């Protein structure tokens, strides 16, 4: 639930401890089709879709 009213496809992962983590992703591509070196370079960013996931990531980062 993003609260923005925009459609977002979330995917969920079950952690080892059984907790369900929910994310959405964006993909960034670099370059132009004429630049073969950068044309195939893509970076995927994952963002938490809920507070439970955000807090789980913060706990993992801190400890």
PERA-V481746 format. One record per residue. OMEGA is omega in whole degrees, -180 to 180 (NA if undefined). BURIAL is 1 if it has 24 or more other C-alpha atoms within 12 Angstrom, else 0. D_LAST is the distance of its C-alpha to the last C-alpha in Angstrom with 1 decimal. Layout:
omega,burial,d_last
OMEGA,BURIAL,D_LAST
OMEGA,BURIAL,D_LAST
This chain:
omega,burial,d_last
-179,0,27.4
-180,0,27.4
-178,0,30.0
-177,0,31.8
178,0,34.5
179,0,34.0
178,0,33.6
177,0,30.2
-180,0,29.5
171,0,26.1
-174,0,24.7
177,0,22.5
176,0,20.2
-179,0,19.5
180,0,16.1
-179,0,16.1
178,0,15.5
-180,0,18.5
179,0,17.0
179,0,19.1
-175,1,17.6
-176,1,20.4
162,1,20.9
-176,0,23.8
170,0,24.4
179,0,26.7
178,0,28.3
176,0,29.5
-176,0,32.3
174,0,33.8
180,0,37.4
178,0,40.6
180,0,42.4
-180,0,44.5
-173,0,41.6
-180,0,40.8
-178,0,38.0
-175,0,36.0
-177,0,37.4
-179,0,35.2
179,0,32.0
178,0,29.7
178,0,26.1
179,0,24.5
178,0,22.0
180,0,20.1
177,0,19.6
179,1,18.5
-180,1,21.6
-177,0,20.4
180,0,18.2
180,0,16.6
179,1,15.5
-180,0,14.4
178,0,12.2
178,0,10.7
178,0,10.0
178,0,8.6
179,0,6.1
179,0,5.4
-177,0,5.7
-172,0,3.8
NA,0,0.0
